[in-house]
Structures are given as structure tokens and as C-alpha cells.
Amino acid sequence: MRLGVIGTGYVGLVAGVGFADFGNDVVCIDIDEQRIARLRSGEVPIHEPGLPELLAENAAAGRLRFSTDFADATRDADVILLCVGTPPASDGRADLSQVYAAAETVGRNLSSEFTVLVNKSTVPVGTAERVRDIIANVTDKAFAVVSNPEFLKEGSAVDDFLRPDRVIIGVGPSAGPPGRLLTLSTGEQVDERARAVIRQLYAAVVRKNDRLLFMDARSSELTKYASNAYLAMRISFMNDVARLCEQIGADVELVRRGMGMDQRIGPSFLFPGVGYGGSCFPKDTRALLHIAEDVRLTLALVEATEQINQRQKRLLFDKLLLQLSAREDQPGALSGREIAVWGLAFKPETDDVREAPALTLIEKLVGLGAKVRAYDPVASDTARQSLAASLQAKLSHVEIVDGAYDAVAGADALCLCTEWRQLRQPDFRRIARLMRGDLLLDGRNIWDPSQVRAAGLRYEGVGRR
């Protein structure tokens, strides 16, 4: 099949490379000329394990190309994937301006007799209908709009694409001369050709286990938001339980394991810590709240999820303030302190620092006059860019170093914010020799407290005795 992919961000690039690897002819489009130039040279602008090798292989085979010309992606295309960003607006709602602009440009360039437009961007309910109307206003070609939300996890996106848990397909409205119409359970009539095209597109993906689930477009759009909000809610729930554990003398790690053994609950997303970040959970929970607000509903659990997460991002800062101040009987005495921070990305195996808890911590520390030395195996550059925008004149208070032990030299305390595998078994005795202080704050509960204490250091985790 011939595919056009609009947008070479995280979703578009993984989808484009993945579909090319299944033998399709794929053209990826982006208005960022510098980004396209990097991709043409084989450079992948995001950190995602396995993606550079897959891109190089398919580009060399001629199945994958990159361009800035929309006509290259739409010319005789069977399927066009809309994979542009939907960042949060100032009020927290999803900004759909890029989706609408891309839809109009695609519509003006359609040339096939029938094209399926697949919206993979995360969008509010009803967007498929709006996209259909925009395109219909600028073309007389027959087309259908399909909602196909992505469920990729940063750090394992390639495997998630090649072996997905499920593929959600929301068959949306069509325009132009219709084929055979299919009546959905909602009463909506859609073009059967769209289902056939999508089933062919995903045939290789679901060959061993058919996990294609067809539904109406509105249900599929909501499925994405509801899934992310539920997973975020599990994290916030365990963070609340961790807070209770600290007050009553229980150990949240034992509580978590005991809960996860129940098959009805399972162990996933039950790890307490310093809160979630990234491009999906924070943005999507807020957007879901606005979707409900627009129809005069309150989603109390989702609201609590967001509130708990904002509180949790302050956790290490509050613990530092308490522990360091208590030792000198000077509340708030962080001015001039040197704090080491391990892990800047919001999670391991990515360089994404959007809404990362580590950056929240650093900003609060610098705000009270502390100096920070930080280390991350991958996210140093993206963290520097983000901190330069948020700290501006105070950026000189932050040094991002190339080695984990370089960060702890002379530090009064060490805070771990990201559970990189490289940081799971450090040499605590070496840390004790290098540090000026003795406080280790384990924001992800990945260290053995007894090992830390055996090295003469003080340990504090999240919800642990």
C-alpha cells in the first residue's frame, strides 16, 4: 500500500517506519525542513531504542522517504496518517490548530479516487467529524476519516507498534460518492471501504493475534483519553497510599506487591514515586476534564488524579526542606546548598523531559538559592533547553554533567528522579566518599535501604519505613 504520514514527531515517525517495515511504500512529511534533512541523513531526532536501525534499513530499501512537500504524501495514496501535535492550550484544552491545518492541506492535495484519512493524533471527541467537514470543503474526491489512536510507550514504542496489545479503529464519516454503507451500533452509516482498507493496512501487525477492534469514531477518540487517565489514576492512587504508609509505619513496596498479586488488579502502574510526566498522561487527563466540563460533567476521580500528581512532584523538595533544615534548626535553609539530581527524563529510555518531575524539583531548588548538579544518560540536551526557558537568568545555578558520580561530588544530598537501569546499583560507598552530606532521596524506590545505610548514608524513599 502507498502511505503518506503527516508529521514526523514521536507518533508519526514510529508509525511511518513501522509500516514501511511491513513492506508498504511510505512518505513522511514535515514542515520542519531541518528535521527532514536530519531524517534524510539517517539521524533520528528522538531517542527511541531500535528506531534508528529500523529507519536506516527501510530507507536503504527504498520503502521510506522524507519530504516537506504535501503532494509527495498525498499523490495516489491509499492511506494518509495525520500525526501532528495536539499540545495543551493555555486553558488545558487540546490545541487542534495543527490537525485542522494539516487536514485542509491534505484535502487540497488528494488525488486518489478513494483515500482513507487516519487520525492518529490524540484529539477530543468529535474531531473526526470536524476533519471530514474541513476536507470536504476543499476537495471533490471520495474519502473517509478514521480515528486510530496510538498507545505507544516511550522507550518501547517500536515493540509496541510491531506487537500491539490492541489496535483501536474508529470508523468515522465519509464524503464523496460512497461505497457500500455499513450501519454501526450507534446508528451511524459509514463507508465499508474504509474498514477494508484499514484491515489490509494492519493485516501484518495482527497476523498472529487479531487485536483489531472496530467502533465508531467518537468512542475511539474517548478510548485514548480514558485509557491514559485510568493508568494515571493508578499511579496517583499508589502515591496516596504511599503517603498513608509513611504516617502509619507500613511499607508501600510490600503493599504494592500484595495488591499486584490479585489478578483483578495486576502489578502494572502500581509503583509509587515522584509523579508522572511526559507528553501523554498530564496533557490527556487535563483534556479529558475539559471534555467533561464542556457537557457539564465532573470527573471527580480524574480531578483527584491530577491534583495528587501535582502534589507528588513536590515530594522530594519537601523532604529535602525538612531533612536539611531540621539538622541546622533553620527552616528553609537551602540557600547555598549543593544538590545532586540523578535522572532528568520523565521515564527511562527516552530523552523526553516534558513535565518531568526532576525539572520541577530543580526549578524549586534554584528558586530557594540552591545549586544543582544533574546527570541523565540520555536527556541532558533536552533538559538544558527546557531549563533555559524556565530558569533563564538563574540557569547558572544548574550544571548538567556527563557522569553520575561527577554530580554527587561535594553534594549535600542526592535525589533520584528517574529509574534508569544504569542507576539501579550504584557504588554507595563511593557516593559516601564523594558527598559532603549523607542524605539520599530515592524518588523511585529502586535502592535497597540496607545497602545505603551500610555505606553510612541516610536513606529516604517514597512510602517506605
RODO-2510 file (C-alpha; in nm, 4 decimals, decimal comma):
residues 465
     n   res          X          Y          Z
     1     m     0,0000     0,0000     0,0000
     2     r     0,1044     0,3610    -0,0506
     3     l     0,1032     0,5640     0,2706
     4     g     0,1525     0,9287     0,3486
     5     v     0,2430     1,0300     0,7039
     6     i     0,1856     1,3918     0,8025
     7     g     0,4148     1,4835     1,0910
     8     t     0,7453     1,3242     1,1903
     9     g     0,7158     1,3627     1,5646
    10     y     0,7076     1,0710     1,8004
    11     v     0,3868     0,9128     1,6692
    12     g     0,4394     0,9822     1,3004
    13     l     0,7989     0,8662     1,2873
    14     v     0,7366     0,5374     1,4672
    15     a     0,4249     0,4666     1,2588
    16     g     0,5943     0,5589     0,9310
    17     v     0,8995     0,3447     0,9980
    18     g     0,6844     0,0591     1,1288
    19     f     0,4515     0,0464     0,8305
    20     a     0,7482     0,0686     0,5923
    21     d     0,8995    -0,2308     0,7690
    22     f     0,5879    -0,4290     0,6736
    23     g     0,6570    -0,3612     0,3052
    24     n     0,4485    -0,0503     0,2422
    25     d     0,5663     0,2491     0,0396
    26     v     0,5772     0,5319     0,2956
    27     v     0,6420     0,9040     0,2561
    28     c     0,6762     1,1069     0,5781
    29     i     0,6061     1,4796     0,5579
    30     d     0,7014     1,7622     0,7927
    31     i     0,7122     2,1409     0,7551
    32     d     1,0355     2,1491     0,9565
    33     e     1,3000     2,1467     0,6832
    34     q     1,5862     2,0940     0,9278
    35     r     1,4134     1,7903     1,0781
    36     i     1,3563     1,6387     0,7344
    37     a     1,7187     1,6995     0,6422
    38     r     1,8309     1,5140     0,9558
    39     l     1,5987     1,2231     0,8791
    40     r     1,7197     1,2014     0,5206
    41     s     2,0749     1,1726     0,6506
    42     g     1,9659     0,8870     0,8789
    43     e     1,9659     1,0879     1,2020
    44     v     1,6724     1,0184     1,4328
    45     p     1,5792     1,3348     1,6284
    46     i     1,4281     1,1446     1,9226
    47     h     1,5748     0,8796     2,1497
    48     e     1,3865     0,5558     2,0956
    49     p     1,5618     0,2161     2,1180
    50     g     1,5580     0,0253     1,7887
    51     l     1,4209     0,3109     1,5794
    52     p     1,7462     0,4299     1,4133
    53     e     1,8272     0,0802     1,2869
    54     l     1,4762     0,0250     1,1522
    55     l     1,4739     0,3644     0,9815
    56     a     1,8092     0,3064     0,8131
    57     e     1,7078    -0,0373     0,6887
    58     n     1,3805     0,0750     0,5320
    59     a     1,5227     0,3953     0,3853
    60     a     1,8006     0,1930     0,2206
    61     a     1,5399    -0,0450     0,0781
    62     g     1,3522     0,2484    -0,0790
    63     r     1,0330     0,1901     0,1185
    64     l     1,0716     0,5020     0,3356
    65     r     1,1215     0,8594     0,2199
    66     f     1,1057     1,2031     0,3801
    67     s     0,9808     1,5249     0,2262
    68     t     0,8480     1,8741     0,3001
    69     d     0,6035     1,8622     0,0072
    70     f     0,2483     1,7551     0,0970
    71     a     0,1915     1,6428    -0,2604
    72     d     0,4533     1,3715    -0,2139
    73     a     0,2488     1,2171     0,0669
    74     t    -0,0958     1,2503    -0,0908
    75     r    -0,0197     1,1572    -0,4510
    76     d    -0,2054     0,8303    -0,5234
    77     a    -0,2078     0,7478    -0,1523
    78     d    -0,4293     0,4707    -0,0214
    79     v    -0,3946     0,5903     0,3370
    80     i    -0,2814     0,9184     0,4902
    81     l    -0,1906     0,9274     0,8591
    82     l    -0,2409     1,2549     1,0435
    83     c     0,0230     1,2552     1,3198
    84     v     0,0607     1,6190     1,4134
    85     g     0,0825     1,7592     1,7630
    86     t    -0,2119     1,8488     1,9845
    87     p    -0,0357     2,0398     2,2627
    88     p    -0,2312     2,1788     2,5554
    89     a    -0,3618     2,5313     2,5121
    90     s    -0,3300     2,7846     2,7937
    91     d    -0,6556     2,6577     2,9484
    92     g    -0,5552     2,2885     2,9278
    93     r    -0,7732     2,2014     2,6299
    94     a    -0,6155     2,0277     2,3317
    95     d    -0,4962     2,2731     2,0678
    96     l    -0,6224     2,1325     1,7364
    97     s    -0,4885     2,4041     1,5083
    98     q    -0,2198     2,1762     1,3626
    99     v    -0,4733     1,8995     1,2993
   100     y    -0,7107     2,1327     1,1188
   101     a    -0,4341     2,2955     0,9141
   102     a    -0,2936     1,9583     0,8085
   103     a    -0,6418     1,8307     0,7197
   104     e    -0,7090     2,1262     0,4906
   105     t    -0,3716     2,0941     0,3182
   106     v    -0,4212     1,7211     0,2702
   107     g    -0,7689     1,7814     0,1271
   108     r    -0,6354     2,0239    -0,1312
   109     n    -0,3795     1,7665    -0,2466
   110     l    -0,5934     1,4485    -0,2627
   111     s    -0,5569     1,2726    -0,5971
   112     s    -0,6738     0,9116    -0,5413
   113     e    -1,0285     0,8073    -0,6214
   114     f    -1,0741     0,6999    -0,2597
   115     t    -0,8431     0,7781     0,0329
   116     v    -0,8661     0,6876     0,3993
   117     l    -0,7528     0,9640     0,6353
   118     v    -0,6334     0,8083     0,9607
   119     n    -0,6153     1,0430     1,2572
   120     k    -0,3504     0,9113     1,4994
   121     s    -0,3207     1,2359     1,6939
   122     t    -0,4833     1,2438     2,0365
   123     v    -0,7940     1,4547     1,9841
   124     p    -1,1191     1,5382     2,1664
   125     v    -1,4424     1,3591     2,0871
   126     g    -1,5985     1,4817     1,7625
   127     t    -1,2726     1,5725     1,5872
   128     a    -1,3193     1,3122     1,3115
   129     e    -1,6396     1,4842     1,2046
   130     r    -1,4735     1,8251     1,2036
   131     v    -1,1817     1,6914     0,9979
   132     r    -1,4289     1,5398     0,7499
   133     d    -1,6013     1,8767     0,7069
   134     i    -1,2740     2,0648     0,6580
   135     i    -1,1532     1,8263     0,3885
   136     a    -1,4916     1,8076     0,2161
   137     n    -1,4875     2,1846     0,1716
   138     v    -1,1701     2,1747    -0,0385
   139     t    -1,1978     1,8540    -0,2464
   140     d    -1,4459     1,6596    -0,4553
   141     k    -1,2552     1,3319    -0,4139
   142     a    -1,4103     1,0468    -0,2144
   143     f    -1,2520     0,9851     0,1234
   144     a    -1,3236     0,8551     0,4728
   145     v    -1,1909     0,9653     0,8098
   146     v    -1,0823     0,7021     1,0606
   147     s    -0,9749     0,7530     1,4207
   148     n    -0,6828     0,5299     1,5167
   149     p    -0,5347     0,6467     1,8486
   150     e    -0,1826     0,5331     1,9294
   151     f    -0,0907     0,3570     2,2516
   152     l     0,2867     0,3620     2,2192
   153     k     0,5016     0,3815     2,5321
   154     e     0,8136     0,5917     2,5067
   155     g     1,1137     0,3660     2,5451
   156     s     0,9381     0,0634     2,3941
   157     a     0,7491     0,2242     2,1059
   158     v     0,8932     0,0083     1,8285
   159     d     0,7943    -0,3140     2,0026
   160     d     0,4548    -0,1660     2,0928
   161     f     0,3916    -0,0872     1,7265
   162     l     0,5072    -0,4227     1,5925
   163     r     0,3297    -0,6225     1,8659
   164     p     0,0424    -0,4084     1,9961
   165     d    -0,1919    -0,5015     2,2795
   166     r    -0,4782    -0,3767     2,0663
   167     v    -0,5496    -0,1623     1,7620
   168     i    -0,8493     0,0658     1,8083
   169     i    -1,0212     0,1734     1,4876
   170     g    -1,2965     0,4308     1,4968
   171     v    -1,4662     0,4253     1,1578
   172     g    -1,5703     0,7835     1,1017
   173     p    -1,7660     0,9803     0,8439
   174     s    -1,7028     0,9553     0,4710
   175     a    -1,7514     1,2098     0,1948
   176     g    -1,7921     1,1925    -0,1792
   177     p    -1,9601     0,9069    -0,3692
   178     p    -1,9988     0,6311    -0,1065
   179     g    -1,9344     0,2629    -0,1458
   180     r    -2,1422     0,0039     0,0379
   181     l    -2,2656     0,1594     0,3614
   182     l    -2,2378    -0,0153     0,6965
   183     t    -2,4673     0,0749     0,9866
   184     l    -2,2887     0,0912     1,3224
   185     s    -2,4442     0,0165     1,6613
   186     t    -2,4762     0,3919     1,7122
   187     g    -2,6959     0,4146     1,4030
   188     e    -2,4266     0,5952     1,2058
   189     q    -2,3700     0,4828     0,8470
   190     v    -2,0094     0,4583     0,7326
   191     d    -1,8350     0,3523     0,4150
   192     e    -1,7441    -0,0179     0,4291
   193     r    -1,4411     0,0555     0,2094
   194     a    -1,2685     0,2305     0,4987
   195     r    -1,2883    -0,0824     0,7148
   196     a    -1,1477    -0,2935     0,4325
   197     v    -0,8551    -0,0582     0,3733
   198     i    -0,7651    -0,0422     0,7433
   199     r    -0,7903    -0,4176     0,7855
   200     q    -0,5485    -0,4565     0,4939
   201     l    -0,3163    -0,1925     0,6412
   202     y    -0,2932    -0,3725     0,9754
   203     a    -0,3010    -0,7282     0,8380
   204     a     0,0704    -0,7863     0,9031
   205     v     0,0517    -0,6307     1,2507
   206     v    -0,2297    -0,8549     1,3751
   207     r    -0,1472    -1,1673     1,1760
   208     k    -0,0664    -1,3843     1,4798
   209     n    -0,3372    -1,2422     1,7028
   210     d    -0,6228    -1,0345     1,5639
   211     r    -0,6497    -0,7476     1,8076
   212     l    -0,8310    -0,5105     1,5737
   213     l    -1,1317    -0,3568     1,7447
   214     f    -1,3669    -0,1555     1,5248
   215     m    -1,6020     0,1007     1,6746
   216     d    -1,7453     0,4415     1,5980
   217     a    -1,5073     0,7371     1,5802
   218     r    -1,6323     0,9123     1,8940
   219     s    -1,5856     0,6004     2,1065
   220     s    -1,2330     0,5501     1,9765
   221     e    -1,1402     0,9115     2,0492
   222     l    -1,2615     0,8743     2,4062
   223     t    -1,0881     0,5365     2,4488
   224     k    -0,7480     0,7042     2,4212
   225     y    -0,8218     0,9665     2,6860
   226     a    -0,9947     0,7215     2,9194
   227     s    -0,7052     0,4726     2,8966
   228     n    -0,4402     0,7276     2,9856
   229     a    -0,6493     0,8801     3,2627
   230     y    -0,7058     0,5363     3,4190
   231     l    -0,3352     0,4488     3,4146
   232     a    -0,2511     0,7884     3,5606
   233     m    -0,5148     0,7278     3,8284
   234     r    -0,3451     0,4023     3,9363
   235     i    -0,0172     0,5889     3,9813
   236     s    -0,1788     0,8666     4,1823
   237     f    -0,3690     0,6137     4,3935
   238     m    -0,0457     0,4401     4,4931
   239     n     0,1161     0,7738     4,5665
   240     d    -0,1690     0,8480     4,8048
   241     v    -0,1262     0,5034     4,9638
   242     a     0,2472     0,5747     4,9984
   243     r     0,1712     0,8911     5,1888
   244     l    -0,0512     0,6915     5,4238
   245     c     0,2222     0,4300     5,4688
   246     e     0,4658     0,6944     5,5881
   247     q     0,2187     0,8062     5,8537
   248     i     0,1245     0,4651     5,9922
   249     g     0,4568     0,2798     5,9594
   250     a     0,3690     0,0488     5,6697
   251     d     0,5912    -0,0228     5,3659
   252     v     0,4311     0,0684     5,0344
   253     e     0,6596    -0,1702     4,8440
   254     l     0,5088    -0,4642     5,0308
   255     v     0,1578    -0,3216     4,9940
   256     r     0,2124    -0,2770     4,6197
   257     r     0,3345    -0,6324     4,5729
   258     g     0,0478    -0,7729     4,7759
   259     m    -0,2060    -0,5803     4,5708
   260     g    -0,0472    -0,6749     4,2383
   261     m    -0,0777    -1,0462     4,3082
   262     d    -0,4532    -1,0108     4,2758
   263     q    -0,5264    -1,0917     3,9113
   264     r    -0,8102    -0,8434     3,9118
   265     i    -0,5612    -0,5673     3,9904
   266     g    -0,2266    -0,6775     3,8446
   267     p     0,1132    -0,5184     3,9132
   268     s     0,1336    -0,2593     3,6344
   269     f     0,1316     0,1125     3,7178
   270     l     0,1298     0,0492     4,0915
   271     f     0,4751     0,1960     4,1510
   272     p     0,4768     0,4989     4,3795
   273     g     0,7212     0,7787     4,3162
   274     v     0,7574     1,1464     4,2422
   275     g     0,4692     1,1660     3,9973
   276     y     0,4162     1,1086     3,6276
   277     g     0,5186     1,3346     3,3402
   278     g     0,5696     1,3103     2,9662
   279     s     0,3651     1,4043     2,6644
   280     c     0,0523     1,1985     2,7350
   281     f    -0,0666     1,1479     3,0923
   282     p    -0,0593     1,5110     3,2116
   283     k    -0,1974     1,6527     2,8886
   284     d    -0,4639     1,3885     2,8375
   285     t    -0,6018     1,3907     3,1920
   286     r    -0,6487     1,7678     3,1730
   287     a    -0,8021     1,7483     2,8271
   288     l    -1,0452     1,4795     2,9473
   289     l    -1,1535     1,7075     3,2308
   290     h    -1,2317     1,9792     2,9770
   291     i    -1,4243     1,7375     2,7550
   292     a    -1,6438     1,6536     3,0547
   293     e    -1,6682     2,0194     3,1561
   294     d    -1,7999     2,1107     2,8106
   295     v    -2,1003     1,8824     2,8690
   296     r    -2,1381     1,9955     3,2318
   297     l    -1,9999     1,6819     3,3954
   298     t    -1,7464     1,6474     3,6751
   299     l    -1,4979     1,3588     3,6689
   300     a    -1,4023     1,3525     4,0356
   301     l    -1,1506     1,0681     4,0099
   302     v    -0,9685     1,2329     3,7207
   303     e    -0,9606     1,5633     3,9067
   304     a    -0,8094     1,3917     4,2110
   305     t    -0,5564     1,2138     3,9890
   306     e    -0,4285     1,5455     3,8569
   307     q    -0,4213     1,7113     4,1999
   308     i    -0,2301     1,4237     4,3603
   309     n     0,0250     1,4262     4,0799
   310     q     0,0937     1,7961     4,1211
   311     r     0,1431     1,7427     4,4938
   312     q     0,3687     1,4431     4,4346
   313     k     0,6060     1,6422     4,2149
   314     r     0,6874     1,8485     4,5259
   315     l     0,7667     1,5403     4,7339
   316     l     1,1463     1,5344     4,7136
   317     f     1,1628     1,9100     4,7529
   318     d     0,9525     1,8926     5,0697
   319     k     1,1630     1,6054     5,2066
   320     l     1,4834     1,7953     5,1345
   321     l     1,3498     2,1049     5,3018
   322     l     1,2546     1,9067     5,6109
   323     q     1,5674     1,6934     5,6380
   324     l     1,8293     1,9596     5,5679
   325     s     1,6576     2,2303     5,7665
   326     a     1,5975     2,0069     6,0676
   327     r     1,9684     1,9298     6,1014
   328     e     2,0540     2,3008     6,1373
   329     d     1,7321     2,4146     6,3039
   330     q     1,6908     2,6633     6,0192
   331     p     1,3607     2,6117     5,8370
   332     g     1,4043     2,6661     5,4653
   333     a     1,7845     2,6722     5,4756
   334     l     1,8539     2,5597     5,1178
   335     s     2,0386     2,8693     5,0042
   336     g     2,3916     2,7753     4,9036
   337     r     2,3265     2,4030     4,9329
   338     e     2,4531     2,1762     4,6572
   339     i     2,2026     1,9122     4,5493
   340     a     2,2738     1,6269     4,3086
   341     v     1,9913     1,5047     4,0857
   342     w     2,0053     1,1726     3,9032
   343     g     1,7616     1,1334     3,6142
   344     l     1,6069     1,4178     3,4156
   345     a     1,3810     1,2387     3,1674
   346     f     1,0268     1,1723     3,2844
   347     k     1,0931     0,7972     3,2482
   348     p     1,3797     0,5684     3,1402
   349     e     1,4726     0,5001     2,7768
   350     t     1,3635     0,8407     2,6465
   351     d     1,5038     1,1930     2,6237
   352     d     1,1582     1,3449     2,6807
   353     v     1,1573     1,5906     2,9718
   354     r     0,8097     1,7320     2,9228
   355     e     0,6558     1,7791     3,2688
   356     a     0,9349     1,5672     3,4168
   357     p     0,9322     1,5645     3,7996
   358     a     1,3095     1,6249     3,8033
   359     l     1,2699     1,9609     3,6323
   360     t     1,0016     2,0661     3,8805
   361     l     1,2419     1,9770     4,1632
   362     i     1,5305     2,1676     4,0060
   363     e     1,3211     2,4783     3,9497
   364     k     1,2070     2,4801     4,3135
   365     l     1,5592     2,4247     4,4463
   366     v     1,7055     2,7033     4,2366
   367     g     1,4195     2,9271     4,3448
   368     l     1,5404     2,8962     4,7056
   369     g     1,9037     2,9589     4,6207
   370     a     2,0356     2,6038     4,5960
   371     k     2,2839     2,4911     4,3337
   372     v     2,2126     2,1759     4,1351
   373     r     2,4391     1,9307     3,9551
   374     a     2,2386     1,6843     3,7477
   375     y     2,3041     1,3746     3,5408
   376     d     2,0987     1,1797     3,2886
   377     p     2,2265     0,9133     3,0451
   378     v     2,0229     1,0496     2,7524
   379     a     1,8199     1,3624     2,8295
   380     s     2,0935     1,6188     2,9002
   381     d     2,0359     1,8253     2,5861
   382     t     1,6569     1,8340     2,6076
   383     a     1,6798     1,9195     2,9781
   384     r     1,9181     2,2085     2,9091
   385     q     1,6772     2,3513     2,6534
   386     s     1,3792     2,3211     2,8867
   387     l     1,5606     2,4661     3,1886
   388     a     1,6984     2,7537     2,9827
   389     a     1,3402     2,8563     2,9070
   390     s     1,2102     2,8156     3,2633
   391     l     1,5070     2,9393     3,4679
   392     q     1,6512     3,1996     3,2299
   393     a     1,8854     3,4199     3,4392
   394     k     1,9143     3,1534     3,7113
   395     l     2,0314     2,8843     3,4687
   396     s     2,3866     2,9354     3,6004
   397     h     2,2738     2,7648     3,9226
   398     v     2,2346     2,4355     3,7322
   399     e     2,5174     2,2248     3,5936
   400     i     2,4411     1,9157     3,3886
   401     v     2,7399     1,6834     3,3985
   402     d     2,8493     1,3817     3,1955
   403     g     2,8850     1,1308     3,4783
   404     a     2,6675     1,0165     3,7662
   405     y     2,9481     1,0379     4,0219
   406     d     3,0513     1,3805     3,8932
   407     a     2,7092     1,5021     4,0026
   408     v     2,7437     1,3844     4,3637
   409     a     3,0911     1,5257     4,4316
   410     g     3,0563     1,7729     4,7197
   411     a     2,6771     1,7439     4,7283
   412     d     2,4740     1,7849     5,0444
   413     a     2,2082     1,5427     4,9169
   414     l     2,1342     1,3165     4,6212
   415     c     1,7863     1,2912     4,4684
   416     l     1,6980     1,0115     4,2267
   417     c     1,4099     1,1070     3,9953
   418     t     1,4291     0,8578     3,7057
   419     e     1,4758     0,4818     3,7412
   420     w     1,7396     0,4369     3,4707
   421     r     1,8891     0,0876     3,4838
   422     q     2,2366     0,2470     3,4961
   423     l     2,1424     0,3973     3,8327
   424     r     1,9907     0,0909     3,9986
   425     q     2,3089    -0,0490     4,1547
   426     p     2,5475     0,2413     4,2235
   427     d     2,8533     0,2186     4,4468
   428     f     2,7109     0,3675     4,7669
   429     r     3,0480     0,3670     4,9446
   430     r     3,1941     0,5712     4,6599
   431     i     2,8972     0,8064     4,6872
   432     a     2,9604     0,8411     5,0611
   433     r     3,3246     0,9363     4,9961
   434     l     3,2326     1,1921     4,7305
   435     m     2,9418     1,3652     4,9029
   436     r     2,9704     1,6403     5,1601
   437     g     2,6374     1,5376     5,3119
   438     d     2,4847     1,1966     5,3704
   439     l     2,1211     1,2175     5,2525
   440     l     1,9897     1,0028     4,9659
   441     l     1,6320     1,0516     4,8490
   442     d     1,5117     0,7607     4,6360
   443     g     1,2198     0,9016     4,4396
   444     r     1,1507     0,5708     4,2632
   445     n     1,2156     0,3140     4,5392
   446     i     1,4780     0,1296     4,3359
   447     w     1,7536     0,1132     4,6006
   448     d     1,7907    -0,1272     4,8915
   449     p     1,7738     0,0879     5,2069
   450     s     2,0014    -0,1532     5,3963
   451     q     2,2783    -0,1132     5,1349
   452     v     2,2527     0,2632     5,1542
   453     r     2,2708     0,2640     5,5341
   454     a     2,5586     0,0166     5,5362
   455     a     2,7592     0,2766     5,3459
   456     g     2,6973     0,5293     5,6215
   457     l     2,4308     0,7214     5,4319
   458     r     2,0789     0,8185     5,5280
   459     y     1,8021     0,6733     5,3080
   460     e     1,4551     0,8022     5,2449
   461     g     1,2199     0,6613     4,9828
   462     v     0,8525     0,7037     4,8995
   463     g     0,6170     0,5372     5,1458
   464     r     0,8886     0,3150     5,2954
   465     r     0,9655     0,2588     5,6617
***
